[in-house]
Amino acid sequence: MLASRALLLKQAAAVLSRQPACLVHQGDWGNWGNTNIAVVFSGCGWWDGTDVHEAAYTMYHLSRNGARFQIFAPNQQQMHVMDHMKMQPSSGENRNMMMESARFSHGQGMMQMQDLSRLDVNSFDAVIFPGGHGIVKNLSSFNKDGKDCKLHNDVERILKEFHRSRKPIGLSSMSPLLACRVLPNLEITMGYERDESSRWGRWPNTNMVQAVKSMGARHNIREPYISLLRHGIHWDGGNNSIWGYRTLLKRY
């Protein structure tokens, strides 16, 4: 049994060493114990809310590093409900973003879902927006209006207040477009700029990349990677990988 386990570990290490994406940890686990993070959801589900994988891994790493966090979502109806099997809208269904996002919580203590309108910048050290199509359908009108989209009122307020307070804003997958719409002179990463085949498959969000550039943002094309930094969070990864593309927004 021990010999088999050692062989398996050796093979896994060999495979990981050949991958372009990697997990990098700098600093000790559990050193964020005095850090309060707000995590903003837009529903539950890749096609009409927050991506489940991105939400779960965000909370996982915050928990593993000892950070305290609170989850929020708008207490409003989402744009529509998607049938995730058929990848098309379901007729005659209406769902509330806050109620759907509460599926990520255990409904008690720090994990209890809160109305986004109650998010106070003074109570948190950073805010994170996981990705999913809820970014373009529920937290903004990008799905309909493109580069001229409007943001949900509380989303715009929160981004501006955290930026004004010089506090980190974590943006995952599609969510950098939220910041690009209301904050000036940003440099972001959202993947490749052309819809071409890559080692990650076909890149899905090239239209968003062009849109954020038209909003005045500078776009950085980078190979996907993931890292956890000692004094902050900076995640980048392929949109076709399970992690999605991550950006840490800093004030320039």
N, C-alpha and C positions, 0 to 999 in steps of 0.2 A: 504494500500500500504506500509506504513512504517513498519507495523507488518510483512508483507510478506518479505520485504527486510531484516529486522533484522533476521528473521528465516533462510533465505537463506544464509546470512553471517555466522550465527552460524553453519549451516550444512557444509558450505565450510571449515570453520576453523577446524571443527572436522575431516573432511576427510584429510585435509592437515597435521594435527597433527599426523596422522597415517602413512604418507608416509615416506619412507626411504630417499627420496631426498627432498631437501628444498632450498628455496631461502633465502640467508642471505645477508643483507646489513650492512656494517660497515662504519660509517662515513656519512656525509651529501651528498645529491645529489648536483650535480653541482659544485664540488670542483676541477674539472680537467680543468678549463677554460684556463690555460696557457700551456696545454699539447697538443702536436702535435703527432698524431698517423698515421702511414702508414698501410693500410689494403691491403693485396695482394690476388687477386682473380685469378682463373685459368679457367674461363669460367662461364657458368650459367646452373646449373643442376647437381643433385646428381651423376648421372652415367657417366658424361663426363666433368664435370667442378666443380665449387664451389657449395656446398650445399646451397640452397636458404634460409633455416631456419637459418643456422649458420651465413650466411652473414648478414641477416636481423637483427638477435638478437645482433650480434656484433656491427653493426652500431646503433642500438636502444640504447644500454647501453652506448656507447660512447657519443651519442647525449644527453641522459638523464643526464649524469654526466657532461655535458658542455665541453667535450673534442673537439678539432678540429681534423679532420681526413681527409686524402686524400686516394682515392682508386687507385690501380695500377693493371696492368695485362700485361703479355708479349704480344707484338704485333706480334704474330706468329700463325700459324695454330695449332689447337688442334689435338690430336691423332686421334680421330674419333668422329662422331656424333651418339649419342644413341637415339633410339626410347624409350622414357620413359614409354610408354604404354606397349610395348612388351618386354622391357628390353633387347634389342639386337641392334647391330649397324645398322644404316641406310645406305643403299648403295647409292653411288653417291653424298654424301653431304660433303662439307668442310666448316668449320667455323673458324673464327679468335677469339682467346681467348680474346683479348682486346675488340673487337666489341661485343662479347657475354657478357662479364663482364659489359659493359656499360649499360646493362639492369638494373643493380642495381642502377644506378645513375640517376639524373634528368638532366644531360647534361649541367649543368651550375655551376658557382661558385666553391666552395670547393668540390662539389660532382662530378665534371667533371672527367671522367676517364683519367688516365695518363699511358704512356708507362712505364713498369717496369724498363727499362734501365735508366730512368731518376730519379729513387729513390736515393736520397742522404742521407746517414745516418746522416749527420750534420744538416739536416733540421727537424729531427724527434726525439722524445723522446722514441719511442717504435715502434715495428712492430708486426702485427697480421696476421696469416695465418689461415683463416677458412678452414674447411675440405671439403670433397667431393672427388669423384674419380679423379678429375682433379689433385689432389696431386700426385697420382701414375701413371697418364697417361700423364699429360701435364707439371707439374713442376719437374717431375723426370721420370726415365725409370723403376721404381719399378714394374710396371705391367708386364714388359717383363723380367727384369733382377733380380728382387728380391733383396736380400741383397747386391748384387754387382752393384746396380743401380747407374746411374749418375744423377746429378741434373742439371736443367736448369742453364746456366752460371750466370745469374743475381740473381737467387735464392741463389746459393752458395755464390756469392759475398756479398749479403745483409746479410745473416746469419752470415758470418764471420765478416763483418764490425760491425754489431750491437753487436756481442759477444765481439769483441775486444774493443769496446767503452763502454762495461759494461752497455748496455741499454737492457731493457726487450724485450723478444721475446715471443709473445703469440702464442700457437700452439693448434689447435682444431682438434679433431677426428683423422684422419690419419696423419695429418701434423707433429707430432713429429718425424716421421721417416726421414723427411728432415734434421732436426738438427742432429739427431743421425748419419747420414751418413757423416757429415763434421765437427762435433764438438766433442771433446773428453770428456769422463768421465761425462756423463749426467745421471741424474735420472729423469725418466718420468713416467707418468701414461697413459695407453692406454686400460684399461679394464682387463678382465679376461684372463688367459693364456691357458684355455682349452675351446673347443667348446662345452659348456654344457648349459643346460637350467638354467636360473636364473630368478629372479623376473622381469628382464627386457626383458625376451625372450632369444633367442639364441644369443650368442655373435658373431658378424660377423668378427672381425679382429684378430683372434688368430694367423693367419699366420704372420701378421705384428708384433705382439708382439714378436714372436720367432725371426723374422728377426732383429729387433732393438737390441735384446739381443745379437745376433751374431755380431752386429756392435760394441759391447762393452758397450752399455747402461745398466744401472741398472733399472729394471722395478718394479714399485710399484703397487701391486694389491690393489685397494681401492674401497669402496662403492661409488657410484656416489653421487655427491653433487655439488652445484653451490654457489659461493660466489663472492662478489665484495669487494675488499679491498680498504681501504682509499688511500694507497700510491702505488697501483698497481692493476693488474688484475690477478685473479687466478680462472679459471673455471674448474670444473670437473663434468662430468655427463655421464649418460648411453648412449652408441652409439645407442641403440634402442629407446631412448627417443628423444624428439624433439630437445634437446639441443646438443647432441653429447658429446664426451669426450674432455675435455679441459685441457691444461697444461700451466703453466707459466714457461718458461725456465729461470733460473738464471745461472750466471757463478759460477762454483764450483772451 
